[in-house]
Amino acid sequence: MAEEVPAEAGRQAVGPEEVPAEAGRQAVGPEVVPAEAGRQGFGPEVVPAEVRRIGRADLDWALKAGWEDFRELRGDLFFLPLIYAGIGFLAAALAYQRELFPFIFPLAAGFAIVGPVAAAGFYEVARRREAGEPANWFHFFDPLAGPARWPLLFLSGMLAGIFLMWVAAANGIYGATLKTLGPATPGEFVRALFTTPEGWRMVILGNLVGAGFAFVALVLSAFSFPMVVDKGTEPLTAVLTSVRAFAVNRAVMLRWGLMVAVLLLLGSIPLFVGLMVVLPWLGYATWHLYTRVVVR
């Protein structure tokens, strides 16, 4: 692995080799891959930013730094009412429309696709804290009032499109497998899911297709949203930078995607209540990972 990146200002280093960087700036550490290496620009104004190679230790550092931000800023207090409102709406919908029951998992899994949209506010709060600026919940929606507004809307529309395609694909898979057995109550649906060939086909095919959509969303959005919040970058430039960062760090980023998926799953198990901790934590951690990967 390349040499370690110094830690951000005002934050303790994770390992003995890390030293504080200048205030508000990310120190240059790991190998920087110039924008011209291996990829040409897409026009005079659309050139991916330079990125760094990172390793597993950087993922651990980002999660630790994100947890410190969470403990300091307590993002769960903001998301708690939203999560409970969502659970109430879902329960009411299922009570009156049992036909929606098969879509619980696709909708919950699809949250990972649109997660960066909700995390944009956490990126802004973490950015302000890193820069030594006032950081509180009054600033959560600041990205929508500045130069990042339209790029964020563009990127949000991109992820919304991917989410809708996933839901359509999940509906098609259900229609070709378990739905062929006829209408079923929620209890009958769950039993058939794990006791019939149609159910297992739906589970296997659904997970494979869902993983494909999640992979595309991760590649396109992992660093594009933080970059837009950070600089108000033109969205195509931000997306290309995210793609490039993934290409330079394939194995590490796949590991990051798996870690995110596991944490979201664990946060969703107790009626989604755990997400009030997981979502802010991952939002802050993603911001810190962005500062390690993208040259700012």
N, C-alpha and C positions, 0 to 999 in steps of 0.2 A: 504493500500500500504506500502511497505517496506520503510525504511529510505532513504532519498534523497542521490544521488551521488554527491560529490563535482564537481564543474565545472572544465573545462580544464584550463591549464595554459594560462595566458594572455587574458582570456575571462571573461566578467562580469557574475556573477551568475544570474540566472533567478528569483529565489525566495529568500526569506530571510534566508532560511536554507542552501543554497549552499555556499561553500567556495572554494577558488582556490586550485587546486591540485598541486603536484610537477611538475616541467617543464617536458613536454614530456611524462608524464605518466597519465593514467586514474585512478582516485581515486576509491578506493573500497567503495561502498556505499550499494546498495540494496543487498538483500540476494543472496549469491553465491550458485549455484547448482552444486556440484561436478560432474565431468565427469562420475563417477561410479554410481551416483544415478539414478536409473531407466533405465540405458542403459549400456550394456557392450561394451568394445572396440572391434574393428574389426581388430584384429591382433596386433602385438607388436608396429607398427608405426602408426596405424590408430585408434586414440582415439579422440573423440570430445573434444574440449576445454571446460573449465568450463564457464558457462553462469550465468547471473544475471536475477532476476525477475525485470521487470520494470512496470511502470504505464503510465497513460495518460499524466501526467505532463512531462514525459521524451520525449514523442512525440513532445509536444509543445516546449520543450527546444531544441530538435534537429532541428526543423524547424527554430527557432529563430537563433540558432548558424549558420545554413546553410545560412540564409539570410545575416548575418553579413559577412560571407566569400564571398558571392556573391557580396555584395557591395564593399568589399575590392579588389576583384580579377577580377570582371567583366567578368565572363565566357560567357556572351552573345556576346561579341565582337568576340569570337572564333567560336561560333555556328551560328552566323548570316549568313555568306556566305553559309554554308552547308545547312541550312534550305531553303534558297532561291533557291539554286541549286536543291534541292530535289523537291521543288514545281514546278520549271520549267520543270524538267524531267517528273513529274507526269502529268502536263498539256499537254505536248507534246505527251505523250503516250496515253492519253485519246482522244486527237484530232485525232489521226490516228487509234486507236483501241478502239472503243466504247465498245467492248466486255470486256474490262478491268474495265469499270465503276462499276460493282457490287462488285469489289474487293477493292474499295477505303476504305470502313470501315474496312474490315478484315485486310488490310495492316496497316492502321493507328492504329487500336487496337493492332495489333501485335507488334507495336513499344514498348509497355509496357513490352513485354516479353524479348526483346533484349536490353532494356534500360541500364541494368547494364554493358553491353559491352562498350557502349559509355561513361558511367560514370566512368570507371576505372581511366581515367586521372584526373578527379576531386577528386577521392579518394586520389591519390598521392599528388596533390597540397595541399589538406586539411591536409594530414598527415605531410607534410613538414612544413606547417604553424604552426600546433600544436606543433611540435618538435622544433620550433624556427629556422628552416633551411630556406635558400632562397627558396621562393615559387613564381614562375612565369610560364609563358606558355612554357618556354624552358624545363620545367620538365613534361609537360603534357604526353609525350610519354615515360617517364622514365621506367614505369613498363614493357614495351616491350623490354627493354635492360638489365634488371636485372634478378634475380632469379624467379621473378613472371611471366616471359614470357610464359613458357610452361604450368604452371597451368592456366594462363589466356586463352591461346589458347584452352585448354581442356574445361574450363567452357564456353567459347564462342561457341565452337562446340556443347556443350550440349544445350544451349539456342537456337542456330540456328536450331537444330533438333526439339525442341519443337515448334519453330515458323513455320517450314515447315509443321509439323503435324497439326497445327492450320489452316494454309492456305488450306491444303488438306481437312480438316474437313469442313471449310467454303465453299469450292467449292462443296463438297458433299451435304451440306445443301441447297445451292442455286440450285443445279441441281435437288433436290427432291421437291423443292417448287416453287419459283417464275419463274425459268427457264422453267417450264412446260407450262407457258403461251405463250412462243414463244419469238423471238427476239424483243427488244424494244430499243427506243432511251433513253438517260439519263432522259429526262423529263417523258417519259412513265414509266420508271423503278421506279422513285420516287413516281409517283402517284399510281402505282400498289402496291408499298411497303406498303402503309398505307390505301388502299381502297379495298384490296382483301384478302380472307382468306389465300391464299398462301403467300402473303406478310407478314401477321401477324405471320404465322407459322415460316417463316424464321427469323423474328425479335426475336421472343421469343426463338426459339431453338438456334439460333446463339448466343444470349446473354448468355444463360445458358452454352452452350459448351465453349464459349470464356471465361466465368468466371472460368470454370474448368481449362483451360489451364493457365490462369493468376494465379490462386491459386498455381498450381504446380510450376510455375516459381518463384513465390514469396518465397515459402518455400525453394526451392533449392538455390536461388541466393541472397536472401536478405542480408546475411552476408558472404557468401562464397567469393564473389568478393572483398569486403573490406579486408577480412582476408588474401587473397592471396596477395593483394597489400601491406598490412602491413608487412607480415612476409615471403612471398614466400612459404606459406604452401602448402603441397601436396594437390591436388584438392579434393580427396575423403575425407580427414580430414576436409577440409573447408566446403564441402557440408554437411557432417554429423553434423558439428557444427551449420550450418544454420538451418538444420532440427530440431536439438535439441533446439536451441534458440526459434524457432517457437513453439515447443511443450510446452515449459515452459511458454511462453507468448502468448497463443493462441488468447485470446480476444484482447489484445493490438496490436498484429501483424495484425490481421484482420482489425482492425481500421486503422492501418498504410497503409495497402494495399488499403483500400477504399479512404483514403486521397490522396494517390499517384494517383489513378485512376481519382479522381475528378480534381486534379490539371493538369494532362495530358490532360483531356478532355477540360478544360477551356483554356489551352494553345494551343490546336489544332483548336478551333473554328474559330479564325480569320485567316484562311488560314495557320495554323501552325506557324505563326509568334510568337505567345506567347511562343512557346517552347524555344525560345532563352533566356527567363528568367527562365522558369520552369525547364528545363533540368539541367542547372548548379546548381540551387537552390536545387533541389532534390538530386543531386549528393553529394553536400556538406552535406546536412542534413542526408543522409543515412550514410555517414562516421561518423558523430557525434553520430548517434544512435548506430552504431556498437561499438563505444568506450564505450557506456553505457551498452551494453548487453554482449559482449564477454570479458572475463578476458584475458588481454594481457600479 
